Structure formats: C-alpha cells, structure tokens
Amino acid sequence: MYGYGCQYCEGTVRPKEVKREAFKHKNGFIILEDITVGVCDVCGNRYYSADIIHAVHDIATGIKPFERTEEIPVAHISP
C-alpha cells in the first residue's frame, strides 16, 4: 500500500505508526489513536487510507461508536 511517489515532491510515501492523529469533519473533530498513516520521506505530507477516512466519517456521523470524549481548549488570539 505504501512505497508510491509523493504528489508534491520527489519523495516516497512510507508507512508511519502514529499515537494520535486529529481529523476535521463537518460534524467536528475526531482523533484516532495507534494508526498507520503514509508520510512522505522528503516533505512530510500525510496520506490516509480509505479505511481511515471511512472510520472518521462513521465515527463523526454516529455510525460507529467512539471510546471516549476529550476536552479541547479554544481561544481567540489578539491581533
């Protein structure tokens, strides 16, 4: 599944195990833990499998249950 060329540079997309990855969905944010994503070995661009994208959608829309909810700090910054 990995080992293909990056669409942004001359690098190669390699698998990387990540502890936490946050995704924005129209229904909010979803954090997946202990997943494998594709990361370009030159520019660092991230690539996600269809399984991951479908899981984010299913969790955000209530099709698939989530394990817990965490609080996220929100603030405005002064210009």
N, CA, C and O atoms as a Tinker XYZ file with bonds, in Angstrom:
   316  protein
     1  N      0.818000   -1.193000    0.000000    73     2
     2  CA     0.000000    0.000000    0.000000    64     1     3
     3  C      0.867000    1.265000    0.000000    63     2     4     5
     4  O      0.447000    2.303000   -0.511000    81     3
     5  N      2.046000    1.184000    0.557000    73     3     6
     6  CA     2.932000    2.348000    0.582000    64     5     7
     7  C      4.103000    2.115000   -0.365000    63     6     8     9
     8  O      4.223000    1.040000   -0.954000    81     7
     9  N      4.958000    3.106000   -0.512000    73     7    10
    10  CA     6.089000    2.986000   -1.407000    64     9    11
    11  C      5.873000    3.721000   -2.716000    63    10    12    13
    12  O      6.713000    3.639000   -3.613000    81    11
    13  N      4.755000    4.442000   -2.845000    73    11    14
    14  CA     4.484000    5.203000   -4.061000    64    13    15
    15  C      5.048000    6.622000   -3.940000    63    14    16    17
    16  O      5.417000    7.060000   -2.851000    81    15
    17  N      5.110000    7.321000   -5.052000    73    15    18
    18  CA     5.667000    8.668000   -5.072000    64    17    19
    19  C      4.728000    9.700000   -4.483000    63    18    20    21
    20  O      3.509000    9.608000   -4.627000    81    19
    21  N      5.309000   10.678000   -3.824000    73    19    22
    22  CA     4.555000   11.806000   -3.264000    64    21    23
    23  C      4.043000   12.675000   -4.411000    63    22    24    25
    24  O      4.741000   12.880000   -5.405000    81    23
    25  N      2.844000   13.175000   -4.270000    73    23    26
    26  CA     2.286000   14.028000   -5.316000    64    25    27
    27  C      2.797000   15.464000   -5.239000    63    26    28    29
    28  O      2.513000   16.253000   -6.140000    81    27
    29  N      3.541000   15.828000   -4.198000    73    27    30
    30  CA     4.015000   17.192000   -4.036000    64    29    31
    31  C      5.521000   17.356000   -4.258000    63    30    32    33
    32  O      5.993000   18.460000   -4.531000    81    31
    33  N      6.269000   16.269000   -4.141000    73    31    34
    34  CA     7.720000   16.371000   -4.307000    64    33    35
    35  C      8.246000   15.057000   -4.886000    63    34    36    37
    36  O      7.462000   14.227000   -5.346000    81    35
    37  N      9.516000   14.871000   -4.866000    73    35    38
    38  CA    10.134000   13.658000   -5.415000    64    37    39
    39  C     10.290000   12.549000   -4.372000    63    38    40    41
    40  O     10.942000   11.538000   -4.633000    81    39
    41  N      9.694000   12.736000   -3.196000    73    39    42
    42  CA     9.836000   11.765000   -2.119000    64    41    43
    43  C      8.982000   10.526000   -2.323000    63    42    44    45
    44  O      8.230000   10.409000   -3.291000    81    43
    45  N      9.124000    9.604000   -1.380000    73    43    46
    46  CA     8.366000    8.352000   -1.381000    64    45    47
    47  C      7.528000    8.284000   -0.111000    63    46    48    49
    48  O      7.994000    8.628000    0.976000    81    47
    49  N      6.287000    7.836000   -0.263000    73    47    50
    50  CA     5.385000    7.723000    0.881000    64    49    51
    51  C      5.682000    6.411000    1.609000    63    50    52    53
    52  O      5.633000    5.330000    1.022000    81    51
    53  N      5.991000    6.535000    2.897000    73    51    54
    54  CA     6.347000    5.383000    3.738000    64    53    55
    55  C      5.318000    5.243000    4.866000    63    54    56    57
    56  O      4.727000    6.241000    5.279000    81    55
    57  N      5.097000    4.035000    5.366000    73    55    58
    58  CA     4.179000    3.866000    6.493000    64    57    59
    59  C      4.796000    4.406000    7.781000    63    58    60    61
    60  O      5.999000    4.283000    8.010000    81    59
    61  N      3.955000    5.000000    8.609000    73    59    62
    62  CA     4.416000    5.505000    9.903000    64    61    63
    63  C      3.325000    5.244000   10.935000    63    62    64    65
    64  O      2.162000    5.591000   10.729000    81    63
    65  N      3.715000    4.631000   12.043000    73    63    66
    66  CA     2.797000    4.410000   13.159000    64    65    67
    67  C      2.708000    5.710000   13.955000    63    66    68    69
    68  O      3.730000    6.272000   14.347000    81    67
    69  N      1.492000    6.184000   14.191000    73    67    70
    70  CA     1.309000    7.408000   14.973000    64    69    71
    71  C      0.431000    7.114000   16.178000    63    70    72    73
    72  O     -0.496000    6.308000   16.098000    81    71
    73  N      0.722000    7.761000   17.283000    73    71    74
    74  CA    -0.044000    7.568000   18.514000    64    73    75
    75  C     -1.418000    8.232000   18.419000    63    74    76    77
    76  O     -2.424000    7.662000   18.841000    81    75
    77  N     -1.446000    9.464000   17.852000    73    75    78
    78  CA    -2.703000   10.205000   17.743000    64    77    79
    79  C     -2.679000   11.036000   16.470000    63    78    80    81
    80  O     -1.670000   11.654000   16.132000    81    79
    81  N     -3.802000   11.039000   15.776000    73    79    82
    82  CA    -3.939000   11.852000   14.569000    64    81    83
    83  C     -5.327000   12.481000   14.610000    63    82    84    85
    84  O     -6.327000   11.779000   14.760000    81    83
    85  N     -5.388000   13.809000   14.476000    73    83    86
    86  CA    -6.659000   14.526000   14.522000    64    85    87
    87  C     -7.168000   14.769000   13.103000    63    86    88    89
    88  O     -6.398000   15.086000   12.197000    81    87
    89  N     -8.470000   14.615000   12.930000    73    87    90
    90  CA    -9.125000   14.814000   11.648000    64    89    91
    91  C    -10.282000   15.785000   11.830000    63    90    92    93
    92  O    -11.027000   15.686000   12.804000    81    91
    93  N    -10.437000   16.719000   10.903000    73    91    94
    94  CA   -11.572000   17.635000   10.929000    64    93    95
    95  C    -12.656000   17.073000   10.025000    63    94    96    97
    96  O    -12.401000   16.699000    8.880000    81    95
    97  N    -13.856000   17.022000   10.553000    73    95    98
    98  CA   -15.031000   16.555000    9.814000    64    97    99
    99  C    -16.081000   17.651000    9.929000    63    98   100   101
   100  O    -16.032000   18.444000   10.869000    81    99
   101  N    -17.015000   17.717000    9.011000    73    99   102
   102  CA   -18.040000   18.770000    9.086000    64   101   103
   103  C    -18.832000   18.699000   10.388000    63   102   104   105
   104  O    -19.436000   19.691000   10.797000    81   103
   105  N    -18.837000   17.541000   11.043000    73   103   106
   106  CA   -19.532000   17.386000   12.321000    64   105   107
   107  C    -18.629000   17.598000   13.531000    63   106   108   109
   108  O    -19.079000   17.447000   14.666000    81   107
   109  N    -17.375000   17.942000   13.311000    73   107   110
   110  CA   -16.456000   18.184000   14.421000    64   109   111
   111  C    -15.106000   17.536000   14.185000    63   110   112   113
   112  O    -14.752000   17.200000   13.055000    81   111
   113  N    -14.363000   17.365000   15.256000    73   111   114
   114  CA   -13.041000   16.763000   15.180000    64   113   115
   115  C    -13.078000   15.342000   15.711000    63   114   116   117
   116  O    -13.801000   15.033000   16.658000    81   115
   117  N    -12.289000   14.488000   15.088000    73   115   118
   118  CA   -12.160000   13.097000   15.505000    64   117   119
   119  C    -10.673000   12.824000   15.687000    63   118   120   121
   120  O     -9.863000   13.218000   14.848000    81   119
   121  N    -10.314000   12.159000   16.763000    73   119   122
   122  CA    -8.921000   11.757000   16.989000    64   121   123
   123  C     -8.871000   10.239000   16.929000    63   122   124   125
   124  O     -9.605000    9.553000   17.640000    81   123
   125  N     -8.000000    9.723000   16.074000    73   123   126
   126  CA    -7.758000    8.285000   16.023000    64   125   127
   127  C     -6.412000    8.004000   16.664000    63   126   128   129
   128  O     -5.461000    8.763000   16.482000    81   127
   129  N     -6.333000    6.918000   17.410000    73   127   130
   130  CA    -5.099000    6.565000   18.103000    64   129   131
   131  C     -4.520000    5.265000   17.559000    63   130   132   133
   132  O     -5.244000    4.369000   17.125000    81   131
   133  N     -3.190000    5.191000   17.598000    73   131   134
   134  CA    -2.452000    3.992000   17.215000    64   133   135
   135  C     -2.837000    3.505000   15.815000    63   134   136   137
   136  O     -3.306000    2.381000   15.636000    81   135
   137  N     -2.627000    4.378000   14.833000    73   135   138
   138  CA    -2.932000    4.037000   13.447000    64   137   139
   139  C     -1.671000    4.162000   12.595000    63   138   140   141
   140  O     -0.681000    4.760000   13.015000    81   139
   141  N     -1.723000    3.598000   11.412000    73   139   142
   142  CA    -0.640000    3.723000   10.443000    64   141   143
   143  C     -1.091000    4.663000    9.345000    63   142   144   145
   144  O     -2.141000    4.466000    8.733000    81   143
   145  N     -0.287000    5.690000    9.098000    73   143   146
   146  CA    -0.558000    6.640000    8.020000    64   145   147
   147  C      0.629000    6.637000    7.066000    63   146   148   149
   148  O      1.711000    6.159000    7.406000    81   147
   149  N      0.419000    7.167000    5.886000    73   147   150
   150  CA     1.514000    7.337000    4.943000    64   149   151
   151  C      2.129000    8.710000    5.125000    63   150   152   153
   152  O      1.407000    9.701000    5.239000    81   151
   153  N      3.460000    8.785000    5.153000    73   151   154
   154  CA     4.155000   10.060000    5.314000    64   153   155
   155  C      5.279000   10.121000    4.283000    63   154   156   157
   156  O      6.076000    9.190000    4.164000    81   155
   157  N      5.336000   11.222000    3.544000    73   155   158
   158  CA     6.412000   11.404000    2.571000    64   157   159
   159  C      7.744000   11.534000    3.301000    63   158   160   161
   160  O      7.862000   12.277000    4.276000    81   159
   161  N      8.740000   10.804000    2.819000    73   159   162
   162  CA    10.045000   10.830000    3.484000    64   161   163
   163  C     10.848000   12.090000    3.172000    63   162   164   165
   164  O     11.930000   12.273000    3.729000    81   163
   165  N     10.347000   12.965000    2.294000    73   163   166
   166  CA    11.046000   14.218000    1.991000    64   165   167
   167  C     10.287000   15.418000    2.567000    63   166   168   169
   168  O     10.836000   16.165000    3.378000    81   167
   169  N      9.034000   15.606000    2.155000    73   167   170
   170  CA     8.300000   16.811000    2.572000    64   169   171
   171  C      7.397000   16.597000    3.780000    63   170   172   173
   172  O      6.934000   17.570000    4.375000    81   171
   173  N      7.136000   15.346000    4.156000    73   171   174
   174  CA     6.322000   15.068000    5.335000    64   173   175
   175  C      4.823000   15.094000    5.103000    63   174   176   177
   176  O      4.056000   14.951000    6.054000    81   175
   177  N      4.383000   15.274000    3.855000    73   175   178
   178  CA     2.944000   15.273000    3.586000    64   177   179
   179  C      2.343000   13.941000    4.025000    63   178   180   181
   180  O      2.948000   12.884000    3.847000    81   179
   181  N      1.131000   14.007000    4.608000    73   179   182
   182  CA     0.491000   12.811000    5.123000    64   181   183
   183  C     -0.548000   12.287000    4.135000    63   182   184   185
   184  O     -1.224000   13.057000    3.452000    81   183
   185  N     -0.660000   10.966000    4.075000    73   183   186
   186  CA    -1.618000   10.279000    3.219000    64   185   187
   187  C     -2.405000    9.298000    4.080000    63   186   188   189
   188  O     -1.841000    8.597000    4.920000    81   187
   189  N     -3.727000    9.259000    3.854000    73   187   190
   190  CA    -4.596000    8.417000    4.663000    64   189   191
   191  C     -5.300000    7.395000    3.775000    63   190   192   193
   192  O     -5.744000    7.718000    2.673000    81   191
   193  N     -5.397000    6.168000    4.263000    73   191   194
   194  CA    -6.078000    5.115000    3.516000    64   193   195
   195  C     -7.582000    5.370000    3.545000    63   194   196   197
   196  O     -8.086000    6.117000    4.384000    81   195
   197  N     -8.279000    4.741000    2.621000    73   195   198
   198  CA    -9.737000    4.853000    2.580000    64   197   199
   199  C    -10.356000    4.323000    3.873000    63   198   200   201
   200  O    -11.367000    4.852000    4.335000    81   199
   201  N     -9.765000    3.292000    4.453000    73   199   202
   202  CA   -10.285000    2.741000    5.712000    64   201   203
   203  C    -10.282000    3.785000    6.824000    63   202   204   205
   204  O    -11.227000    3.871000    7.608000    81   203
   205  N     -9.227000    4.565000    6.884000    73   203   206
   206  CA    -9.133000    5.610000    7.910000    64   205   207
   207  C    -10.167000    6.698000    7.658000    63   206   208   209
   208  O    -10.854000    7.127000    8.586000    81   207
   209  N    -10.284000    7.147000    6.415000    73   207   210
   210  CA   -11.253000    8.203000    6.089000    64   209   211
   211  C    -12.680000    7.721000    6.366000    63   210   212   213
   212  O    -13.496000    8.478000    6.891000    81   211
   213  N    -12.980000    6.482000    6.021000    73   211   214
   214  CA   -14.320000    5.936000    6.294000    64   213   215
   215  C    -14.562000    5.832000    7.798000    63   214   216   217
   216  O    -15.670000    6.108000    8.257000    81   215
   217  N    -13.560000    5.442000    8.569000    73   215   218
   218  CA   -13.712000    5.355000   10.027000    64   217   219
   219  C    -14.003000    6.727000   10.623000    63   218   220   221
   220  O    -14.866000    6.852000   11.492000    81   219
   221  N    -13.293000    7.755000   10.167000    73   219   222
   222  CA   -13.539000    9.126000   10.657000    64   221   223
   223  C    -14.985000    9.523000   10.363000    63   222   224   225
   224  O    -15.678000   10.044000   11.237000    81   223
   225  N    -15.433000    9.280000    9.145000    73   223   226
   226  CA   -16.810000    9.627000    8.772000    64   225   227
   227  C    -17.821000    8.854000    9.623000    63   226   228   229
   228  O    -18.786000    9.433000   10.122000    81   227
   229  N    -17.603000    7.567000    9.785000    73   227   230
   230  CA   -18.534000    6.740000   10.544000    64   229   231
   231  C    -18.614000    7.168000   12.007000    63   230   232   233
   232  O    -19.698000    7.168000   12.591000    81   231
   233  N    -17.490000    7.529000   12.600000    73   231   234
   234  CA   -17.489000    7.997000   13.992000    64   233   235
   235  C    -18.168000    9.354000   14.088000    63   234   236   237
   236  O    -18.965000    9.580000   14.998000    81   235
   237  N    -17.864000   10.264000   13.163000    73   235   238
   238  CA   -18.422000   11.620000   13.208000    64   237   239
   239  C    -19.933000   11.627000   12.985000    63   238   240   241
   240  O    -20.631000   12.498000   13.504000    81   239
   241  N    -20.437000   10.674000   12.228000    73   239   242
   242  CA   -21.881000   10.642000   11.938000    64   241   243
   243  C    -22.659000    9.693000   12.840000    63   242   244   245
   244  O    -23.872000    9.551000   12.684000    81   243
   245  N    -21.975000    9.038000   13.786000    73   243   246
   246  CA   -22.647000    8.180000   14.741000    64   245   247
   247  C    -22.869000    6.755000   14.280000    63   246   248   249
   248  O    -23.513000    5.977000   14.984000    81   247
   249  N    -22.353000    6.394000   13.118000    73   247   250
   250  CA   -22.494000    5.019000   12.627000    64   249   251
   251  C    -21.648000    4.073000   13.476000    63   250   252   253
   252  O    -22.073000    2.964000   13.802000    81   251
   253  N    -20.460000    4.522000   13.824000    73   251   254
   254  CA   -19.544000    3.714000   14.630000    64   253   255
   255  C    -19.351000    4.413000   15.980000    63   254   256   257
   256  O    -19.159000    5.629000   16.017000    81   255
   257  N    -19.400000    3.667000   17.085000    73   255   258
   258  CA   -19.229000    4.305000   18.394000    64   257   259
   259  C    -17.777000    4.726000   18.638000    63   258   260   261
   260  O    -16.843000    4.170000   18.061000    81   259
   261  N    -17.621000    5.714000   19.499000    73   259   262
   262  CA   -16.280000    6.138000   19.896000    64   261   263
   263  C    -16.029000    5.689000   21.326000    63   262   264   265
   264  O    -16.961000    5.346000   22.054000    81   263
   265  N    -14.762000    5.694000   21.721000    73   263   266
   266  CA   -14.390000    5.167000   23.036000    64   265   267
   267  C    -14.508000    6.188000   24.156000    63   266   268   269
   268  O    -14.887000    5.845000   25.276000    81   267
   269  N    -14.186000    7.433000   23.859000    73   267   270
   270  CA   -14.247000    8.463000   24.894000    64   269   271
   271  C    -14.273000    9.842000   24.238000    63   270   272   273
   272  O    -14.045000    9.974000   23.036000    81   271
   273  N    -14.548000   10.845000   25.027000    73   271   274
   274  CA   -14.534000   12.233000   24.581000    64   273   275
   275  C    -13.488000   12.975000   25.394000    63   274   276   277
   276  O    -13.374000   12.775000   26.603000    81   275
   277  N    -12.725000   13.836000   24.727000    73   275   278
   278  CA   -11.735000   14.658000   25.417000    64   277   279
   279  C    -12.063000   16.128000   25.206000    63   278   280   281
   280  O    -12.644000   16.512000   24.191000    81   279
   281  N    -11.687000   16.923000   26.160000    73   279   282
   282  CA   -11.921000   18.358000   26.105000    64   281   283
   283  C    -10.814000   19.031000   25.291000    63   282   284   285
   284  O     -9.637000   18.709000   25.450000    81   283
   285  N    -11.199000   19.965000   24.419000    73   283   286
   286  CA   -10.222000   20.685000   23.596000    64   285   287
   287  C    -10.283000   22.162000   23.953000    63   286   288   289
   288  O    -11.354000   22.764000   23.875000    81   287
   289  N     -9.153000   22.766000   24.346000    73   287   290
   290  CA    -9.147000   24.192000   24.649000    64   289   291
   291  C     -9.403000   25.029000   23.394000    63   290   292   293
   292  O     -8.928000   24.700000   22.307000    81   291
   293  N    -10.152000   26.101000   23.560000    73   291   294
   294  CA   -10.467000   27.027000   22.461000    64   293   295
   295  C    -10.168000   28.441000   22.946000    63   294   296   297
   296  O    -10.514000   28.800000   24.071000    81   295
   297  N     -9.520000   29.249000   22.091000    73   295   298
   298  CA    -9.192000   30.625000   22.480000    64   297   299
   299  C     -9.115000   31.512000   21.254000    63   298   300   301
   300  O     -8.943000   31.033000   20.133000    81   299
   301  N     -9.246000   32.813000   21.478000    73   299   302
   302  CA    -9.006000   33.814000   20.438000    64   301   303
   303  C     -7.635000   34.412000   20.695000    63   302   304   305
   304  O     -7.201000   34.517000   21.842000    81   303
   305  N     -6.957000   34.803000   19.635000    73   303   306
   306  CA    -5.679000   35.488000   19.833000    64   305   307
   307  C     -5.826000   36.951000   19.425000    63   306   308   309
   308  O     -6.574000   37.278000   18.504000    81   307
   309  N     -5.128000   37.793000   20.099000    73   307   310
   310  CA    -5.197000   39.224000   19.813000    64   309   311
   311  C     -4.395000   39.545000   18.562000    63   310   312   313
   312  O     -3.335000   38.962000   18.334000    81   311
   313  N     -4.902000   40.479000   17.746000    73   311   314
   314  CA    -4.120000   40.866000   16.549000    64   313   315
   315  C     -2.890000   41.670000   16.908000    63   314   316
   316  O     -2.134000   42.068000   16.022000    81   315
